[in-house]
Amino acid sequence: MDEPWYRDGLRFECTRCGRCCRGAGNVWVSDEEIAALARHLELAESEFRRRFTVRRQRRGISLRQKRNQDCVFWQEKEGCGVYALRPRQCRSFPFWRANLHSRESWEATAEACPGIG
């Protein structure tokens, strides 16, 4: 089997710029992540779900977006309001299958993400 194009490793360090937190896109959350975020914000889980999540037909539950499509927890001057407990989807960026598919995909992602490289 061929080794992946990134066999020598990839460089990434989150700069907390928020570019991946802003704009269209769903942030999928698990029941465990919802429970942890609710505890962190000192809310009942039902209140957290009502205020901060939306059920997407058959796809699961995602965090709500603001009117401008930013993540509900993105704050312009402070950054991610739940950074320490951000969902796995956020923690794993940019190491998503679509970004790792090819060197070209990784480089395209790097154009928007200053933490890559």
C-alpha positions as CSV (number, residue, x, y, z in Angstrom):
1,M,0.0,0.0,0.0
2,D,1.3,3.5,-0.9
3,E,2.2,5.8,1.9
4,P,0.1,8.9,2.2
5,W,1.4,12.1,0.7
6,Y,1.8,13.5,4.2
7,R,3.9,10.6,5.5
8,D,6.6,13.0,6.7
9,G,4.1,14.9,8.8
10,L,2.1,18.1,8.6
11,R,2.7,21.3,10.5
12,F,-0.2,23.0,12.3
13,E,-0.7,25.1,15.3
14,C,-4.0,26.8,16.0
15,T,-3.6,30.6,16.0
16,R,-7.2,31.1,17.2
17,C,-7.9,33.4,14.3
18,G,-11.4,32.1,14.0
19,R,-11.5,31.7,10.3
20,C,-12.8,28.2,10.7
21,C,-15.4,29.5,13.1
22,R,-17.0,32.0,10.8
23,G,-19.1,31.6,7.7
24,A,-21.4,28.8,6.5
25,G,-21.0,25.3,7.8
26,N,-22.4,23.0,10.5
27,V,-20.6,22.1,13.7
28,W,-21.9,18.7,14.6
29,V,-22.1,17.9,18.3
30,S,-22.5,14.7,20.2
31,D,-24.7,14.2,23.3
32,E,-21.5,14.0,25.4
33,E,-20.2,17.3,24.0
34,I,-23.6,18.9,24.6
35,A,-23.6,17.7,28.2
36,A,-20.0,19.0,28.8
37,L,-20.7,22.4,27.2
38,A,-23.9,22.7,29.3
39,R,-22.0,22.0,32.5
40,H,-19.3,24.5,31.5
41,L,-21.9,27.2,30.9
42,E,-23.7,26.2,34.1
43,L,-26.9,25.5,32.2
44,A,-29.3,22.6,32.3
45,E,-28.7,20.4,29.3
46,S,-32.3,21.1,28.0
47,E,-31.6,24.8,28.2
48,F,-28.3,24.5,26.3
49,R,-30.0,22.4,23.6
50,R,-32.8,25.0,23.2
51,R,-30.5,28.0,23.1
52,F,-27.4,26.7,21.2
53,T,-28.3,23.7,19.0
54,V,-30.5,22.8,16.1
55,R,-31.5,19.3,14.9
56,R,-30.7,18.8,11.2
57,Q,-33.0,16.3,9.5
58,R,-31.5,12.9,9.8
59,R,-28.0,14.3,10.0
60,G,-27.8,15.0,13.7
61,I,-27.5,18.0,16.0
62,S,-25.3,21.0,15.2
63,L,-24.5,24.2,17.0
64,R,-26.6,27.2,16.0
65,Q,-25.2,29.9,13.8
66,K,-25.5,33.6,14.2
67,R,-27.3,35.6,11.5
68,N,-24.0,36.2,9.7
69,Q,-23.4,32.4,9.9
70,D,-20.6,32.5,12.5
71,C,-20.6,29.9,15.1
72,V,-22.8,30.8,18.0
73,F,-19.8,30.7,20.3
74,W,-17.5,32.9,18.2
75,Q,-16.9,36.4,19.7
76,E,-15.2,38.9,17.6
77,K,-12.8,40.3,20.1
78,E,-12.4,37.3,22.4
79,G,-12.5,34.4,20.0
80,C,-14.1,31.0,20.8
81,G,-16.1,31.3,23.9
82,V,-15.8,27.6,24.6
83,Y,-12.3,26.9,23.2
84,A,-11.2,24.5,26.0
85,L,-14.4,22.4,25.4
86,R,-14.9,23.0,21.7
87,P,-16.4,20.0,19.9
88,R,-14.3,17.2,18.3
89,Q,-15.1,18.6,14.9
90,C,-13.4,21.9,15.8
91,R,-10.5,20.2,17.7
92,S,-9.7,18.0,14.7
93,F,-9.6,20.9,12.1
94,P,-7.7,21.0,9.7
95,F,-7.0,17.2,9.9
96,W,-10.3,16.3,8.1
97,R,-10.4,13.7,5.4
98,A,-11.3,16.2,2.7
99,N,-8.3,18.4,3.6
100,L,-5.9,15.4,3.7
101,H,-7.1,13.9,0.4
102,S,-4.3,15.5,-1.5
103,R,-1.5,18.0,-1.2
104,E,-3.6,20.4,-3.3
105,S,-6.5,20.1,-0.8
106,W,-4.2,20.8,2.1
107,E,-2.7,23.7,0.4
108,A,-6.1,25.1,-0.5
109,T,-7.0,24.9,3.2
110,A,-3.7,26.5,4.2
111,E,-4.7,29.6,2.1
112,A,-7.5,30.3,4.6
113,C,-5.8,28.9,7.7
114,P,-2.7,30.7,9.0
115,G,-1.9,27.9,11.5
116,I,-1.0,25.5,8.6
117,G,2.6,25.4,7.6
